[in-house]
Amino acid sequence: MRYGYIGSMKAKPGHRAEVVAVLVAGAEGLRKAGCHLYVVTESATDADTVWVSEVWESKEHHDTSLQLPEAKEAISKVMPLLTGEFTGQETHVAGGLGI
């Protein structure tokens, strides 16, 4: 069964667009790393919250992707723009549209 992850992060006030831009820019190479779905969204009710939904071939593929140079670079760019407030949920992906 595929691995899913849904998480949120809170940007420092006024930095959400910058966080989203970095996250979206890093999406290109994820397919080769085993990613089937990577969606970055902005909360409609909180001006500072960003949601990321991911579907991976396996948890191992996801974990390995975090070691890629481009992932490490994106993380280093984004972390100073965040408040440190995160949520996360691992899931087992049963199916659906787009995956």
N, C-alpha and C positions, 0 to 999 in steps of 0.2 A: 504494500500500500504506500502511496506517495506521502511525503511529509509536508505539512503545512505550518505556516507561522503567520500569526496576525499580531501586530504590535503597534503601539503608539509611542510618540515621543513629543515632548513639549519644547518648542523653541523659545528662546528668550524673546521678549516682546520686540516686534519689528523685524525678526530674522526668519520667519517661517518661509517666505519665498526663496530665500537663499538656501535654506536646508533642503527644500523640495528640489531646487535646481541641481544641487549636488547629488541628491539621491537618484533623480531621473537620469542625469548624465552618466551615472555609473551602471545603468541597466544593460547597456549594449552587450557586454561580454558574459552576462550571466547564463545565457542559453547554453553556451559551450561548457559551462560548469555544472549543468544538470538542472537548471531552473526552467520550469514550465510556465510559471506565471509570476510576475513581479509588478505590483500596482502600488503607486504612491498617490495618496489622496490627502486633501486638506479637509479638516473638520468643518462642517457647515455651521457648527454652533460654538466653536472656540477658535478665536483668531490665531492661536499659537500652537494648536495641536496638528500633528501630521500622523497619518496612519499608513502602514505598509502591510500589504497582504502578499504572501509568497507561497508558491507550490514548487516543491523540489522532488527530484527522482527519489531521494532518500535523505534522512537526517545527516548522513555522512557527507553527501554532496553539499548540503547547506553549510555544514561546519568547515569543510575544506575550502569553500568559496571565501570564507572570511580571512583566509590566509593569502589570497591573491593580492598582488601588489596594488592593483587598482581599488580593491575593497579597503585595504589598509589606508590608502591615500584618502578615499572618500570619508572613512571614519575619522581620520585625523582632521579633516576640514570641518566636519559637522559637529564634532563633540564640543568645541568651544562655543558653538551657537545654541547649545541646548541647556535646559535648566537642570537636567538630571532626573526628571520625572519620566518614567517609562512604564508601559504595561506590555505584557506579552502573553501569548497563548499558543502552545504547540498543538497541532491537530493531525489527525489521520484523514487524508483526503479520500472521500468515497467516490467522487465524480462531480460532473456538472458541466456547464457550458464554458468553453474556452480553455479547457485543459485536456 
